[in-house]
Amino acid sequence: MLSINLLRLHSVIRCCGQRHFHCRPSLFASARTHLMRTNSSSYLRARGSVTVPPSCLCLRSRLGLNSSITAFRPPAHRVIVQSTREFHSSGRLRAVPAPLIWLVLKPLQKLVAIILGRSIRKWWMALPDNKKQLFREWTWRRRWHLLGAVSGLLFFISLLFLTHLDESPITGRTRLLLFSKEAFMELAQSTAEAYMEEFKDSLIAPSDPRHQAVELLVETLVKRNKDIGEMSAVPWTVHVVDGPPINAFVLPNGEIFVFTGMLQAVADIHQLVFILGHEMAHALIGHAAEQASLSHVVDLLSVVLLTAIWAICPRDSLALLGQWIQGKLVQFLFDRPFSRKLEAEADQVGLQLAAKACADVRAATVFWQQMEIYDQLSGQPTIPEWLSTHPSHQNRVRQLDRLVPEALELRARCDCPALPEVDPRVVFYKSVQLLLDKIEKQELMEKEEKIEKERSGVMLPLPQSHPVPAQGSPPQLGGVLVTSALPQTLLSK
């Protein structure tokens, strides 16, 4: 029998019964080398990686990884060596996505800035005048050192921006990208689960014709745009939600949500292809990561400005007013203009995707003209474009009209069937003109009828004083009845 001391290992060799395991090459090689060095005349020899069903020998390493060693065949007995201690490894932990951490820390940044700025103000107000003067002199003497420190900080910030520049996958535009698209995929998965929980009672079954129509259009867009690498890399999934909102959106992980209100708002299938192409363009280009990156930079700069506001303003009320003004300036100067820029880019890319899918790209402008009329008829207030996160309908129509000729050329190069000679934009314009003319004629007729009724009431004799009826004769109420009936006629109109 072999001596236990000669075969002392840092792992456990034990019998596994009827279970089958496969050996890891690294563990097998290390065990074989150690055994052959310990006893050069050992009869244990490697015979390749084979599986011995009833009597396989397993090696448990210090890390708690179970592996079988099937390359050793003892002559007449089994060797069991127990290690002095064992370790068990836990499951792999998933890192929290960076955008989620940023969303959590975003409100804390403002709170820290407010506390810091207010503390600086309180500290400065509590200082005596002589110490304030000494501090000013100390700052002036070291102005070049402070300027150098600020310049160094700006240099490192610029270096950070330059090392995080990225190129847009379709348009080739240079952009700042602090967050990776992979991190946003994890965040989008959590967002998709939340939306699925929210819309679980209103999701349309996949067998519904509306769901099948949207899914067929998405498949067509994917097949006709296979030359775009990002299009094939994203697993697109369609969800149709039964709801009145005229809305559709796509998450970065390819989850597509379309409301039935959007299906009722579009006039034909070509408009729906453009809408789907527009939303898919957001996911292909990675607009979510780009917008979050810019917002992160703006928030960091806003923290510095917010700290200065709370440190300089003499009272908390003025500091709150300055904070509100600072927040509005950030929205109107950075957030909303950048969002409108991304929407315009999605319109451009979506029009290209629809053109390669053989859709009539001329219908894209018609859709936004329809949306403008719908907003006017529904009484929704028209806000200026600089207050909105999306371009106005009129600007979208002008931009798409400018891009339609190029999209038609792209469509012709993709071996698509010829389009009808009748331009849907011209048809829509003529239809709107006929509708407006009809409404104008109807209003004119109602106005003339109203004037005629007013004239008929005025031409009747109106008594200056009510005559006293003679005794035994009926009262003359004709003029009084007409006069009292005139206001009711006007109110009914």
C-alpha positions in Angstrom: 0.0 0.0 0.0 1.3 3.4 -0.9 2.2 5.7 1.9 -0.1 8.6 2.6 2.8 10.9 3.1 4.1 10.2 -0.4 0.9 11.2 -2.0 -0.1 14.2 0.1 -1.9 16.6 -2.2 -3.6 20.0 -1.8 -6.8 18.5 -3.2 -9.1 15.6 -2.4 -9.2 12.4 -4.5 -12.3 10.5 -3.7 -14.5 7.9 -5.3 -17.5 9.3 -7.2 -19.6 6.1 -7.5 -21.8 6.0 -10.6 -21.5 9.7 -11.5 -19.6 10.8 -14.6 -17.3 13.9 -14.5 -14.8 15.3 -17.0 -11.4 16.4 -16.0 -10.1 20.0 -16.3 -6.8 20.0 -18.3 -5.1 22.4 -15.9 -5.9 20.4 -12.7 -5.0 17.2 -14.5 -1.6 18.5 -15.6 -0.7 19.8 -12.2 -1.8 16.6 -10.4 0.1 14.4 -12.8 3.3 16.5 -12.5 3.1 16.6 -8.7 2.6 12.8 -8.5 5.4 12.0 -10.9 7.8 14.3 -9.0 6.9 12.8 -5.6 7.5 9.2 -6.7 9.5 8.7 -9.8 8.9 5.0 -9.8 5.1 5.4 -9.3 2.9 3.2 -11.3 0.4 6.0 -11.9 0.5 7.0 -15.6 -1.6 9.3 -17.6 -3.8 7.5 -20.1 -5.7 10.3 -21.7 -9.0 11.8 -20.8 -11.4 8.9 -20.5 -14.5 8.4 -18.3 -14.7 5.5 -15.9 -18.3 5.1 -14.8 -18.2 3.1 -11.6 -14.9 4.0 -10.1 -13.9 7.5 -11.3 -11.7 9.6 -9.1 -12.5 13.2 -8.4 -10.2 16.0 -7.5 -11.5 18.8 -5.2 -9.2 21.8 -5.3 -8.7 24.5 -2.6 -11.1 26.7 -4.5 -13.9 24.2 -4.1 -14.1 23.3 -7.8 -15.2 19.7 -8.4 -13.3 18.0 -11.2 -12.8 14.3 -12.0 -9.5 12.8 -12.8 -10.0 9.8 -15.0 -6.4 9.5 -16.2 -5.2 7.6 -13.1 -5.8 3.9 -12.7 -4.6 2.4 -9.4 -3.5 -1.2 -9.5 -5.6 -2.8 -6.8 -7.0 -0.3 -4.4 -8.3 3.3 -4.2 -6.3 6.1 -2.6 -8.3 8.7 -0.6 -6.4 11.7 0.6 -8.3 14.2 2.8 -7.1 17.8 2.7 -7.0 19.7 6.0 -9.5 22.3 5.0 -11.9 23.1 2.2 -13.2 26.3 0.7 -16.5 26.9 -1.1 -16.9 29.6 -3.7 -20.1 31.6 -3.9 -22.1 32.5 -7.0 -20.9 35.3 -9.3 -22.3 38.7 -8.4 -23.7 40.9 -11.2 -22.4 44.4 -11.2 -24.9 47.2 -11.0 -25.1 49.1 -14.4 -23.3 52.4 -14.4 -26.4 54.4 -15.7 -28.5 53.0 -12.8 -25.8 54.2 -10.3 -25.8 57.6 -11.9 -29.6 57.8 -11.7 -29.4 57.0 -8.0 -26.6 59.4 -7.3 -28.0 62.3 -9.4 -30.3 63.7 -6.7 -27.6 63.2 -4.1 -25.2 65.4 -6.0 -27.5 68.3 -5.8 -28.0 67.7 -2.1 -24.3 67.6 -1.4 -23.8 70.8 -3.5 -26.5 72.6 -1.5 -25.0 71.5 1.9 -21.5 72.4 0.8 -22.4 75.8 -0.6 -24.5 76.7 2.4 -21.7 75.6 4.8 -19.2 77.8 2.9 -21.6 80.8 3.2 -22.2 80.3 6.9 -18.4 79.9 7.5 -17.6 83.1 5.6 -20.3 85.1 7.3 -19.0 83.9 10.7 -15.5 85.1 10.0 -14.3 88.4 11.5 -13.4 91.2 9.2 -9.7 90.9 9.8 -9.7 87.2 9.0 -11.6 87.9 5.8 -9.0 90.4 4.8 -6.2 87.9 5.6 -7.9 85.3 3.5 -8.3 87.7 0.5 -4.6 88.5 0.7 -3.6 84.9 1.0 -5.7 84.1 -2.1 -4.2 86.9 -4.1 -0.6 85.8 -3.2 -1.4 82.3 -4.4 -3.4 83.3 -7.4 -1.0 81.6 -9.8 -1.0 78.4 -7.9 -4.8 78.4 -7.8 -4.9 79.2 -11.5 -2.6 76.3 -12.2 -4.7 73.9 -10.2 -7.8 75.0 -12.1 -6.0 74.6 -15.4 -4.8 71.2 -14.5 -8.3 70.1 -13.6 -9.7 71.5 -16.9 -6.9 69.6 -18.7 -7.9 66.3 -17.1 -11.5 66.9 -17.9 -10.7 67.6 -21.5 -8.6 64.5 -21.6 -11.5 62.5 -20.2 -13.7 63.9 -22.9 -11.3 63.2 -25.7 -10.8 59.6 -24.6 -14.5 59.0 -24.6 -15.3 60.3 -28.1 -17.2 57.8 -30.3 -18.5 57.7 -33.8 -22.1 57.2 -34.5 -22.6 53.8 -36.2 -24.8 55.0 -39.1 -24.4 58.8 -39.5 -20.7 58.8 -38.6 -21.2 61.8 -36.3 -18.6 62.3 -33.5 -20.2 62.2 -30.1 -19.3 61.9 -26.4 -20.1 58.5 -24.9 -19.3 58.0 -21.2 -21.6 55.0 -20.8 -21.3 51.9 -22.9 -24.2 50.4 -24.8 -23.7 47.1 -22.9 -24.4 48.8 -19.6 -27.6 50.3 -21.1 -28.7 46.9 -22.3 -28.8 45.7 -18.7 -30.8 48.8 -17.7 -33.1 48.4 -20.6 -33.8 44.9 -19.6 -35.0 46.0 -16.2 -37.0 48.8 -17.8 -38.6 46.3 -20.2 -39.7 44.1 -17.3 -41.3 47.1 -15.6 -43.2 48.0 -18.8 -44.3 44.4 -19.2 -45.6 44.4 -15.7 -47.4 47.7 -16.3 -49.0 46.6 -19.6 -49.6 43.0 -18.7 -53.4 43.4 -18.8 -53.5 45.4 -22.0 -51.1 43.5 -24.2 -52.6 42.2 -27.5 -52.1 38.5 -28.2 -49.5 37.6 -30.9 -52.3 36.0 -32.9 -54.1 39.3 -33.2 -53.9 40.7 -36.8 -52.7 44.0 -35.5 -49.8 42.4 -33.7 -49.0 40.3 -36.7 -49.0 43.3 -39.0 -46.5 45.2 -36.8 -44.3 42.2 -36.4 -44.3 41.7 -40.2 -43.2 45.3 -40.8 -40.4 45.0 -38.2 -39.2 41.8 -39.9 -39.2 43.5 -43.2 -37.2 46.4 -41.8 -34.6 44.1 -40.3 -34.2 42.0 -43.5 -33.9 44.9 -45.8 -31.3 46.6 -43.6 -29.1 43.6 -42.9 -26.1 45.6 -44.1 -26.2 47.6 -40.8 -24.4 45.5 -38.3 -26.3 46.9 -35.3 -29.6 45.9 -37.0 -28.8 42.1 -36.9 -27.1 42.3 -33.4 -30.3 43.5 -31.7 -33.0 40.9 -30.9 -36.2 42.8 -31.9 -39.4 41.9 -30.0 -42.8 43.4 -30.7 -45.4 44.3 -28.1 -48.7 45.9 -29.1 -50.5 47.7 -26.2 -54.2 48.3 -26.4 -54.4 51.9 -25.4 -55.5 55.3 -26.9 -52.1 57.2 -26.7 -50.6 57.9 -30.1 -47.2 56.6 -29.2 -44.6 54.1 -30.0 -41.1 53.6 -28.5 -38.2 51.2 -28.7 -35.8 50.3 -25.8 -32.1 49.9 -26.4 -32.4 46.1 -26.1 -34.8 45.9 -29.0 -38.1 45.8 -27.1 -40.7 47.5 -29.3 -43.9 48.9 -27.8 -46.7 50.2 -30.1 -50.0 51.5 -28.9 -53.2 50.8 -30.8 -53.8 54.6 -30.8 -50.8 54.9 -33.1 -52.2 52.2 -35.4 -55.4 54.2 -35.7 -53.6 57.5 -36.3 -51.6 56.4 -39.3 -53.3 56.6 -42.7 -51.5 53.7 -44.4 -48.8 51.1 -43.9 -46.1 53.4 -45.3 -46.5 55.8 -42.5 -46.3 53.0 -39.9 -43.1 51.8 -41.5 -41.6 55.2 -41.1 -42.7 55.5 -37.5 -41.2 52.1 -36.7 -38.0 53.0 -38.5 -37.7 56.2 -36.6 -38.1 54.5 -33.2 -35.7 51.7 -34.2 -33.1 54.3 -35.3 -33.0 55.5 -31.7 -31.9 52.1 -30.6 -29.5 51.5 -33.5 -27.6 54.7 -33.0 -27.6 54.5 -29.2 -29.3 57.8 -28.4 -30.1 56.7 -24.9 -26.5 56.3 -23.9 -25.5 59.5 -25.7 -28.2 61.6 -24.0 -27.3 60.1 -20.6 -23.6 60.9 -21.2 -24.3 64.6 -22.0 -26.7 64.8 -19.1 -24.0 63.4 -16.8 -21.5 66.0 -17.9 -24.0 68.8 -17.6 -25.0 67.6 -14.1 -21.4 67.6 -12.9 -20.9 71.2 -14.2 -24.2 72.2 -12.6 -23.0 70.8 -9.3 -20.2 73.3 -9.3 -22.5 76.2 -10.3 -25.1 75.1 -7.7 -22.4 75.1 -5.0 -21.4 78.6 -6.0 -25.0 79.8 -6.0 -25.6 78.6 -2.4 -22.3 80.0 -1.3 -22.7 83.5 -2.8 -26.4 84.2 -2.2 -26.9 85.9 1.2 -30.2 84.2 1.9 -31.7 80.7 1.3 -34.7 82.2 -0.6 -32.4 83.9 -3.1 -30.4 80.7 -3.4 -33.5 78.7 -4.1 -34.5 81.2 -6.8 -31.0 81.0 -8.3 -31.2 77.2 -8.3 -34.5 77.3 -10.1 -33.2 79.7 -12.7 -30.1 77.5 -13.1 -32.2 74.4 -13.7 -34.3 76.1 -16.3 -31.3 77.4 -18.1 -29.8 73.9 -18.2 -33.1 72.6 -19.7 -33.5 75.2 -22.4 -29.8 75.6 -23.3 -28.6 71.9 -23.2 -31.2 69.2 -22.6 -34.1 70.1 -24.9 -32.0 71.4 -27.9 -29.9 68.2 -27.7 -33.1 66.1 -27.5 -34.5 67.9 -30.6 -31.2 67.2 -32.4 -31.5 63.5 -31.7 -35.1 63.4 -32.8 -34.1 65.0 -36.1 -31.3 62.5 -36.6 -33.8 59.7 -35.9 -36.1 61.1 -38.6 -33.3 61.1 -41.1 -32.1 57.5 -40.3 -35.7 56.2 -40.0 -36.4 57.6 -43.4 -33.4 55.7 -44.8 -34.5 52.5 -43.1 -38.0 52.9 -44.6 -36.7 53.6 -48.0 -34.6 50.4 -48.0 -37.7 48.6 -46.9 -39.5 49.8 -50.1 -41.9 52.0 -48.3 -43.3 55.2 -49.9 -41.1 57.7 -48.0 -43.3 60.6 -49.2 -45.9 59.5 -46.7 -43.6 60.5 -43.8 -44.3 64.2 -44.2 -48.1 63.5 -44.5 -48.1 61.8 -41.1 -46.7 64.9 -39.4 -49.1 67.1 -41.2 -51.9 64.9 -40.0 -50.6 65.2 -36.4 -50.6 69.0 -36.7 -54.2 69.0 -37.8 -55.1 66.5 -35.1 -53.6 68.7 -32.4 -55.5 71.7 -33.7 -58.8 69.8 -33.8 -58.3 68.3 -30.3 -57.6 71.7 -28.8 -54.1 70.9 -27.6 -52.1 74.1 -26.9 -49.3 74.9 -29.3 -46.1 75.5 -27.5 -43.0 77.1 -29.0 -40.4 74.6 -30.3 -37.7 75.9 -27.9 -39.9 74.8 -25.0 -40.3 71.2 -26.3 -38.1 68.1 -26.4 -39.2 67.4 -30.0 -39.2 69.5 -33.2 -42.4 71.1 -34.2 -44.6 69.4 -36.7 -43.9 72.1 -39.3 -40.1 71.9 -38.9 -40.3 68.1 -39.2 -42.3 68.4 -42.4 -39.8 70.8 -43.9 -36.8 68.6 -42.9 -38.4 65.5 -44.3 -39.4 67.2 -47.5 -35.7 68.1 -47.9 -34.6 64.5 -47.3 -37.3 62.8 -49.4 -35.4 63.1 -52.8 -32.3 61.5 -51.4 -34.5 58.7 -49.8 -36.2 58.1 -53.1 -32.8 57.6 -54.8 -31.8 55.2 -52.1 -35.1 53.3 -52.6 -34.5 53.1 -56.3 -31.1 51.5 -55.7 -32.6 48.8 -53.5 -34.6 47.2 -56.4 -37.9 48.3 -55.0 -41.1 48.4 -57.1 -42.0 51.7 -58.7 -44.1 54.1 -56.7 -47.4 55.5 -58.1 -47.1 58.8 -59.9 -49.6 60.4 -57.6 -47.7 62.0 -54.7 -49.5 61.4 -51.4 -48.4 64.9 -50.3 -50.3 66.5 -53.1 -53.3 64.3 -52.4 -53.3 65.3 -48.8 -52.9 69.0 -49.6 -55.8 68.9 -52.0 -57.9 67.0 -49.5 -57.2 69.5 -46.8 -58.0 72.4 -49.2 -61.4 70.9 -50.1 -62.1 70.3 -46.4 -61.2 73.9 -45.6 -63.3 75.3 -48.4 -66.2 73.2 -47.3 -65.9 74.4 -43.7 -65.5 78.0 -44.9 -68.7 77.8 -47.1 -70.6 76.2 -44.2 -69.5 79.0 -41.8 -70.4 81.6 -44.4 -73.9 80.1 -44.9 -74.4 80.0 -41.1 -73.3 83.6 -40.8 -75.7 84.8 -43.6 -78.5 82.9 -42.0 -77.7 84.5 -38.6 -77.8 87.9 -40.2 -81.1 87.3 -41.9 -82.6 86.2 -38.6 -81.3 89.3 -36.9 -82.8 91.6 -39.7 -86.1 89.9 -39.5 -86.3 90.6 -35.8 -85.2 94.3 -36.1 -87.6 95.2 -39.0 -90.7 94.4 -36.9 -92.4 97.5 -35.4 -91.3 98.0 -31.8 -93.8 100.1 -29.8 -92.4 103.0 -28.0 -94.9 102.6 -25.1 -97.3 99.8 -24.4 -100.8 100.9 -25.3 -103.5 100.5 -22.8 -105.9 98.0 -24.2 -109.5 99.0 -24.4 -111.8 97.4 -22.0 -113.1 94.2 -23.5 -110.4 94.0 -26.3 -107.6 91.4 -26.3 -104.0 92.6 -25.5 -101.6 93.3 -28.4 -98.6 91.2 -27.6 -97.0 90.7 -31.0 -94.1 93.1 -30.7 -93.4 92.1 -27.1 -93.2 88.4 -28.1 -90.8 89.1 -31.0 -88.6 91.2 -28.8 -88.4 88.6 -26.1 -87.8 85.8 -28.5 -84.8 87.5 -30.2 -82.3 86.8 -27.4 -83.3 83.2 -27.3 -82.8 82.9 -31.0 -79.2 84.3 -30.7 -78.4 82.0 -27.8 -79.6 79.0 -29.7 -77.2 79.9 -32.5 
